[in-house]
C-alpha cells in the first residue's frame, strides 16, 4: 500500500502528540453516513476497519477521512421542476414567477435527495511525529483542504504549517532542465511541462519524451518556466514534482517492490508496506527539501 500523491505539511519535530491523544480528538468527528436529507457527510474512519481511528506502525501514524457525497444533477432537478411548473400553471392560471420557481426547485431537490446515488471516497493521511511531516494522499489542494479543515477542528491548537523552501520549485526545475543537471540523489525523467509566465499562459508538454537542450533554451527564452517535472529518487521512487510543491504519480520502483510471501497475513503485509513507504519517503523528502535550497520555517 503506497500513497499516490503527496500534499506536504509540516509539524514540529519531534511532535509530542501520542496516538491515544490523537484518537480521542478524532473520535468526536467520526464519519456518520448521510441521512435522507444530507447532500454530503465527512468524518474520520478506521484505516483498518477495526474501529480504531489511528493506526500506528513504528511510531508512524495513519488516519483516514471518509466522505460521502450524493449525486443530484441540476439537470434532473430542473427537468422535474419544469414538469411541475406546467402542472402548477394549469392549476393557478399563470406561469410561476421567479420566487415561486425557486421554491419549486427546492421542494423537488428535497424529494429527490433520498433516492440520489452516493459516492464514497476515503483519503489517507500519514503523520510522522518523529520527523515532523503530515502528508495527505490527495491529487489536488482542494481535497487536502477538506482534510486539514476537519483535522484543525479535531485537534486543539494543531501546530501545522505549509512546507516552505528557499527556492521556488518552478525556478529550481527550470534550472535543472536548462543545466541538464539533476540535484544530488535524483535523475530527471521524460515527462515535462513548461508554461509561459505572461498573460498567454502558453503551455508545452512532453509526455514520455525527452526534451532536447535546445528546445529547453528556446522555451525559456520565450518566457516559459518548468511547472511539472518527472523525477526519480535514488533509483527507488519515481514521481512528478509540481510548481506548488505537490508530488504526484508517486510509485515505488522494482527495487522496493516486495514479493508476495504466503507466510504473511494481510495485517503483517500492510504494516510492512507502511514501514517501507514511510521510511523511504522520509529520506526522499529530506533530499528534495535540500535540493530546493533548504526549508524556511517561522522563527528560523
Order of alpha helices (4+ residues) and beta strands (2+ residues): beta-alpha-beta-beta-beta-alpha-alpha-beta-beta-alpha-beta-alpha-beta-beta-alpha-beta-beta-beta-alpha
